Amino acid sequence: MARIDTNGIAELNEKIKNPLTSIYDKLEAKGIFAEFADEFDFIYRFLEDIENNWDTSGLGSGKEKEPEVTVNGTPYKPVENWNPARSRS
């Protein structure tokens, strides 16, 4: 099964699902939605499947997680306020 983090789901909703809903509204207003109903339904069900069934366990939000670096079993953390220009002098 595919995996996706919560940021990915939000991006899909913002950039695909929301515009798809707008397209639906416009086609419905013109009375021609039925011509595209199967394609629309396929895409919409796929997006719903991603949101509801894809594995997000342990992923959370990609922006929330601090990077973890381990070398030979020793964990390293970023140095706060590190300025590479100062370290060269």
N, C-alpha and C positions, 0 to 999 in steps of 0.2 A: 504494500500500500504506500502511496505517496505521502510525503510529509510537507507541511507548510506552517510557517510561524504566523502569529496574529497580525503582524505588519503586512504579510503577504495577502492574507484574507482581506484586510482593510483596503489594500491597493486594488485588488480585484473588484471589490464592491464599488470603489470610487471611480475606477477607470473603465470598467466594463459593465457591471451590473446596473449602476445608476444610469449611464447613457442608454443601455438597452431598454430600461423602463421608459425613458424619454422617447425612444424610437417607437416603442409600443403605443404610447399615448398619441403620438402624431399619426401613426398608421391607422389606429382605431378611429381617430377623429375624421380621417379621410374615408373611412369605411373600407379600407383595403387590407386590414390586418390579416384576414383569413388567408390571403395569398401567401403569407409568410409565417403562419402559425407554427408549422412543423419545425422550421429552422429556429425560430424564436424559442420554442419549447425545448428543443435540444440544448441550446446554449444555456438557457436559464436553469434547466435541470442539472447541467454539468456544474455550473457555479454554485448551486445549492448543495450538490454533492461534496464539493470542495469544502464549503463552509461547515457542513454538518457531519461529514464522515471521514475526512482526511485526518491523519494523526497529527495532533499539535502538542502531544505530551512531551514535556521537557524542553519545548522550543520557546514558548512564551513569546515575548517581543524581542526581535533581534536588536533593538536599540536599548533594551533594559540590561542586557548581560554585559558584564565587564570581561574583557578578554583574559583568558587564563593561559599562562605560559609555564611549562614545566620542562626543565632540562635535567636529564639524569636523575629524575625523581625529586628535584628541588624546584618548588614553585617560585615564580618571580612575579612581582607586581610592578605596574608602571610607577615611575618616579614622578611625584607631584611637582609642578612648576619647573620641569626640566627644560632648559633652553640649550639646544645643540650649539648655537653660536658661542655661548659662554664656555662650553666644555672644550672648545678647540683652542682657546687661548692659553 
